[in-house]
Amino acid sequence: MKETQLLKGVLDGCVLQIISQKEIYGYELVQELKEAGFSTIVGGTVYPLLQKLEKNGYISGIMKPSQDGPDRKYFYLTPDGQDYLDAFWEQWSDLVEKVGKLGGN
């Protein structure tokens, strides 16, 4: 099984966790995910996810000038996003515990 299949279910939480730590723009977010070990992540995966999270009210974006070119859209967590992130960590912890009970390596 490819990691991407498992990742689909948790990527929202991973992205929200990064955004909860600081305002961040899309490319920077992709780089942070790669630094965390998600080497298969590309912008084509992250940008639609950011749009979905913004549409759902979990994040909000604001355009800011960039020293390196055109303005960038920086994202930050909304109160609803924090609630979603808190629920994600609860569910993640519960899932890890259940899977761990099954043994495995």
C-alpha positions as CSV (number, residue, x, y, z in Angstrom):
1,M,0.0,0.0,0.0
2,K,1.3,3.4,-0.9
3,E,1.6,6.0,1.8
4,T,-0.6,8.4,-0.2
5,Q,-3.6,6.2,0.5
6,L,-3.1,6.4,4.2
7,L,-2.2,10.1,4.1
8,K,-5.4,11.2,2.4
9,G,-7.3,10.7,5.7
10,V,-4.9,12.7,7.8
11,L,-3.5,15.4,5.6
12,D,-6.2,17.9,6.7
13,G,-5.0,17.6,10.3
14,C,-1.3,17.8,9.3
15,V,-1.9,21.0,7.3
16,L,-4.0,22.6,10.0
17,Q,-1.3,21.7,12.6
18,I,1.3,23.5,10.6
19,I,-1.0,26.5,10.0
20,S,-1.8,26.6,13.8
21,Q,1.8,27.4,14.5
22,K,2.2,30.3,12.2
23,E,0.7,32.2,9.2
24,I,2.1,30.4,6.1
25,Y,1.7,30.5,2.4
26,G,1.2,27.5,0.1
27,Y,4.7,26.9,-1.2
28,E,6.1,27.3,2.3
29,L,3.6,24.8,3.6
30,V,4.6,22.2,1.0
31,Q,8.2,22.7,2.1
32,E,7.4,22.2,5.7
33,L,5.5,19.0,4.9
34,K,8.5,17.8,3.0
35,E,10.9,18.7,5.9
36,A,8.6,16.6,8.2
37,G,9.1,13.6,5.9
38,F,6.2,13.8,3.6
39,S,8.4,13.6,0.5
40,T,5.6,12.7,-1.9
41,I,3.6,15.9,-1.2
42,V,3.3,18.3,-4.1
43,G,1.6,21.7,-4.6
44,G,-1.1,19.9,-6.7
45,T,-2.2,18.1,-3.6
46,V,-1.8,21.0,-1.1
47,Y,-3.4,23.9,-3.0
48,P,-6.8,22.2,-3.5
49,L,-6.7,21.2,0.1
50,L,-6.1,24.8,1.2
51,Q,-9.1,25.9,-0.9
52,K,-11.3,23.2,0.7
53,L,-10.2,24.2,4.2
54,E,-10.8,27.8,3.5
55,K,-14.2,27.1,2.0
56,N,-15.1,25.1,5.1
57,G,-14.1,28.0,7.3
58,Y,-11.1,26.2,9.0
59,I,-8.6,28.6,7.7
60,S,-8.6,32.1,6.3
61,G,-6.2,33.8,3.9
62,I,-4.9,37.3,3.6
63,M,-2.7,38.7,0.8
64,K,0.6,40.1,1.8
65,P,3.4,41.7,-0.2
66,S,6.4,39.5,-0.9
67,Q,10.0,40.7,-1.2
68,D,10.6,38.0,-3.8
69,G,7.9,38.7,-6.3
70,P,4.1,38.9,-6.4
71,D,1.9,39.1,-3.3
72,R,1.4,35.8,-1.4
73,K,-1.7,34.5,0.3
74,Y,-0.9,33.7,3.9
75,F,-3.2,31.3,5.8
76,Y,-4.1,31.3,9.4
77,L,-6.3,29.1,11.6
78,T,-9.9,30.2,12.5
79,P,-11.6,29.3,15.7
80,D,-13.6,26.6,13.8
81,G,-10.3,25.4,12.4
82,Q,-8.9,25.1,16.0
83,D,-12.0,23.1,17.0
84,Y,-11.5,20.8,13.9
85,L,-7.8,20.4,14.8
86,D,-8.6,19.5,18.4
87,A,-11.1,16.9,17.2
88,F,-8.5,15.6,14.7
89,W,-5.9,15.0,17.4
90,E,-8.5,13.2,19.6
91,Q,-9.5,10.9,16.8
92,W,-5.9,10.4,15.8
93,S,-4.9,9.4,19.3
94,D,-7.9,7.0,19.5
95,L,-7.0,5.4,16.2
96,V,-3.3,5.0,17.0
97,E,-4.4,3.3,20.3
98,K,-6.8,0.9,18.5
99,V,-4.3,0.0,15.7
100,G,-1.6,-0.5,18.3
101,K,-3.7,-3.0,20.1
102,L,-3.7,-5.2,17.0
103,G,0.0,-5.8,17.3
104,G,2.0,-5.3,14.1
105,N,5.6,-4.7,14.0
